[in-house]
Amino acid sequence: MARRIETLFVPGPAGRLEALLEEPEDGEPRYVALVCHPHPQHGGTMHNKVVYRLARGLRQTGAVVLRFNYRGVNLSEGVYADGLGELEDARACLALLRDRYPALPFVAAGFSFGSRIALQLASEIPSMARAIAVGFPTKYPDNGYLEPCTVPRTFLHSTIDVHGPMVDLVELTKSLSGPPDVEFVPAKDHFFADALDEFEAAVVRAGQTV
């Protein structure tokens, strides 16, 4: 039987949110994953190439993946809301995903700005199975939500990233209690240039830990 692919609109706090739900390529779903895209004011959408590879890698490990556009992006209603509104959007999408598959473990994952959203969700929901942060931007000063989080976390990062230099990410993750898993992918930039296949393989390894 062909896997399920569904375009849908999720009721959000500022209007409907454009979303795409995809079941795994093979076998029965093993867990569900919400995937959050990069900064909406810098061209981020759910179709970003890193987000696409992130979603595909998770599906290879048995995840049902829901990608969505934050408020004001493409067909999603509303306007950008300084990260707070985008976190609310992610909460609404995760709630729908969990309602659809209530018996399955759940994961939040995201790229760049989306990794901050995913980790904030993890800090709020200790029952989450894992959070996966891709290209976490260490330059933001407000990272206090990282420390109290008890959810297992995986950081996947390019070896060259102007938004999160390796040395900064190592220092940050070493300071956290319950040290997270960290994997660096040799790549040319924040977007894993010339290394998307290697990045997707790292996603598969992370998804296998769920």
Protein Blocks (a to p, Z undefined) as FASTA:
>chain_A
ZZdddddddddfkbccdddddddfbdcdfbdcddddddfknopafkbfklmmmmmmmmmn
opacdddddehiajbgcjdeehmmmmmmmmmmmmmmmmmmmmbccddddehjlmmmmmmm
mmmmmmbfbdcdehiafkbmblmlmmmpcbdcdddddfbdfklcfklmmmmmmmpghiad
ddddddfbfnopailmmmmmmmmmmmmmZZ
